[in-house]
């Protein structure tokens, strides 16, 4: 079963900043993970995040496209079977996680 994919408005803007080849790679990765976005310890593709540096992202997951330097941070809403994309970025780790935390704090929907 493929989960429904939703993007924060800011994540949609992140996509627009990528070049076309990066965008295709990101869409392909998100589509693959949406088949089973659960954490890897539950048999899914997601890599759980915790508290990285000063950020608090427990309950969020990441897709790390090492070869392309892209990070995708998302939250799963299990009851609704929704995979909510928070950040798509080519920035270094700390900035990606800080940006994710800022967006999470602004969007109360992610806490449901």
C-alpha positions, -999 to 999 in steps of 0.1 A, spaced: 0 0 0 13 34 -10 8 61 16 -6 95 7 22 121 3 16 157 15 41 186 14 43 216 37 42 248 15 79 254 24 88 219 12 71 226 -21 93 257 -24 123 236 -15 115 214 -46 113 245 -68 149 254 -58 163 221 -70 174 216 -106 153 192 -127 176 162 -123 177 166 -85 139 170 -85 134 137 -104 157 119 -79 138 133 -50 104 124 -64 117 88 -71 130 85 -35 98 98 -20 77 75 -41 98 45 -31 97 54 6 59 61 5 54 23 -1 66 18 35 76 50 53 77 35 87 110 35 106 136 10 96 132 -8 130 96 -15 120 106 -28 86 102 4 67 125 27 47 126 57 71 156 65 93 144 79 126 156 112 139 161 121 175 175 152 191 204 163 168 225 190 183 201 214 198 171 203 176 143 182 188 130 160 160 120 128 178 92 112 158 104 125 125 122 105 99 147 112 71 156 100 36 192 106 30 204 106 -6 241 106 1 253 105 -35 233 137 -43 237 154 -9 200 157 -4 181 152 28 143 148 31 127 151 65 92 138 70 66 128 96 42 99 93 6 102 104 -2 65 108 -40 67 113 -45 87 81 -17 68 62 -1 102 53 36 109 48 41 146 54 72 161 38 87 189 60 121 197 44 139 189 12 174 203 12 209 200 -2 224 219 28 246 203 54 231 182 82 228 208 110 211 234 88 186 208 75 177 197 109 174 232 123 152 242 93 130 211 100 126 221 137 117 256 128 90 244 104 77 219 128 73 246 155 54 267 130 30 239 118 9 224 146 -6 199 122 26 179 124 20 171 160 -12 152 154 
